[in-house]
Amino acid sequence: MHTTIEEWRQRGVDYLDWWCSTDRRLIADFSSAVTCAKLADLCSPTRYKVARTVPGYGSQKYEPFTRVLNSLHNVNVTRESAPVIVEQACRELFEVYGRSIPSAISKTLWMMKGHPIVVYDRLAKGGLRKNGFVLAGLYEPYYSSWFSFFDRPSTQRALDEVCAWIPESPSAQRLVATRRTSPEELRQFVVSDRFRNRVVDVSLMQQA
C-alpha cells in the first residue's frame, strides 16, 4: 500500500504524543527491576490493553512474567537474537499460563530494550498483510516481515523525512510550549531508533 508523506508525518505526530503521555514513563519504569505493579500498569486498559491475555487475577498473576523479564535485564539484544529471545520467553510462559502471550512479552521487552525488539500487534499484523506479507507461526515470521517492511528504501526515506520535519512541526512545538517535553529531549528522541521503530508500527496499524 502507498502511504503519502503527509500520512507518515501524521503517524510521527501520533506516536510522539503517545510517547509523551505513556511510553516515556514506561521506558523509565522498565529500565530497572520489573515488578508486578509495573506490568499491571503497562498491560492495563489505559495503557497497552493486554491484561486479559495474561491468565489469572490481580497483580500477582504477573509474578512468573516478572521473573522471566528480570532474567533478561542484562542480556544484549541484537537484530538476530531478538526473535529468539521473544520466542523463548513465549515458551517459558506458555508452561505457566497455558497460552502464548507474544503481544504482552514483546511490549514489555520493547520498554526494556527498545529497537530492535518489535512489538507484536494484531493491527500491525493486518497492515503487513495489506503490504503483501504472508504470516504464519508465532513471533519470528512477524518479526521478519516487519523488518522487511522497515528496511524498504521507501520506508527509510519516509522515516528520514518525518524525523527531519517533526522537531519544528506545530505539534512538536505545542508539546514544548506546554512543557510536556523539552526541545533537547524531543530532538534526541526523534533521531533515535526507538522513534523510527514505533512510527512504523503506527503506520502499519493505520493500514490494517
SVG drawing of the C-alpha trace seen along z (x, -y; Angstrom):
<svg xmlns="http://www.w3.org/2000/svg" viewBox="-9 -28 34 54">
<polyline fill="none" stroke="black" stroke-width="0.4" points="0.0,0.0 1.2,-3.5 1.4,-5.9 1.8,-9.6 4.5,-11.7 1.7,-13.7 0.3,-10.4 3.8,-9.4 4.2,-12.8 0.8,-12.3 2.0,-8.9 5.1,-10.5 3.0,-13.1 0.6,-10.4 3.4,-8.4 5.2,-11.4 2.1,-12.3 1.8,-8.7 5.4,-8.7 4.9,-11.9 1.8,-10.6 2.7,-7.0 5.9,-5.4 8.4,-7.8 7.4,-6.9 7.1,-3.2 10.6,-3.2 11.9,-4.7 10.0,-2.3 11.3,0.7 14.9,-0.4 15.1,1.0 13.8,4.3 10.4,5.3 7.6,5.6 4.1,7.0 2.8,3.4 4.8,2.2 3.5,5.0 -0.1,4.5 0.2,0.8 1.6,1.5 -0.9,4.2 -3.9,2.2 -6.8,0.9 -5.5,-2.6 -2.1,-1.6 -1.5,1.4 -4.7,3.3 -3.2,6.8 -4.1,7.7 -6.8,10.1 -4.2,12.1 -2.3,13.0 -4.4,15.6 -5.1,15.1 -6.4,12.5 -4.9,9.5 -1.3,8.2 0.0,11.4 -0.7,13.2 2.3,11.4 4.9,12.9 6.1,15.6 6.2,12.9 8.4,10.6 10.9,13.5 11.4,14.1 11.8,10.4 14.2,9.7 16.3,12.6 16.8,10.7 17.8,7.3 21.5,7.8 21.0,9.7 22.2,7.8 19.6,7.9 20.6,7.8 18.5,8.0 19.4,11.6 18.8,12.6 15.6,10.6 13.1,13.1 14.9,16.0 14.6,14.2 10.9,13.3 10.0,16.9 11.9,18.4 10.1,16.2 6.8,17.2 7.7,20.9 8.7,20.4 5.5,18.5 3.3,21.0 4.4,23.6 3.0,21.3 -0.1,19.8 -1.1,22.5 -1.2,20.0 1.3,17.9 1.4,14.2 3.7,12.7 2.0,9.3 2.5,8.7 6.0,10.1 7.1,8.0 5.6,4.8 7.4,5.2 10.7,6.2 10.4,3.1 10.2,0.9 13.3,2.7 15.4,2.9 13.9,0.7 14.9,1.3 15.4,4.0 12.6,5.5 9.4,5.4 6.0,5.0 3.7,7.8 0.3,6.2 -2.8,7.5 -3.5,4.4 0.2,4.1 -0.1,7.7 -3.1,6.7 -1.1,3.8 1.7,6.2 -0.8,8.4 -2.1,5.4 1.5,4.8 1.7,8.3 3.3,10.3 2.1,13.8 2.3,14.5 2.3,17.9 3.6,19.2 4.2,17.1 6.6,14.2 9.6,14.9 7.7,14.7 6.0,11.5 9.4,10.1 11.0,11.0 8.1,9.5 8.1,6.3 11.8,5.8 11.4,6.4 8.9,3.6 11.1,1.4 14.1,1.9 12.4,0.9 14.1,-2.2 10.7,-3.9 10.1,-3.3 13.5,-4.6 13.1,-7.7 9.8,-8.4 11.3,-8.0 14.1,-10.3 11.6,-12.9 9.5,-12.5 12.5,-12.8 13.7,-15.9 10.3,-17.5 8.9,-16.7 11.1,-18.9 9.8,-22.1 6.3,-20.9 3.3,-22.7 2.5,-19.6 6.0,-19.3 6.2,-23.0 2.9,-22.6 4.4,-19.8 7.4,-22.0 5.2,-25.1 3.0,-23.1 6.2,-21.7 5.3,-18.1 8.9,-17.8 11.9,-20.0 13.4,-20.9 16.6,-18.8 14.7,-15.8 12.4,-15.9 15.3,-16.2 17.2,-13.3 14.2,-11.0 13.1,-11.8 16.5,-10.8 16.5,-7.5 15.8,-4.0 13.1,-3.8 11.1,-6.5 11.6,-5.1 10.6,-1.7 7.3,-2.8 6.4,-5.2 6.5,-2.2 4.2,-0.4 1.7,-3.2 1.8,-3.3 1.1,0.4 -1.7,0.2 -3.4,-2.6 -3.2,-0.4 -4.9,2.6"/>
</svg>
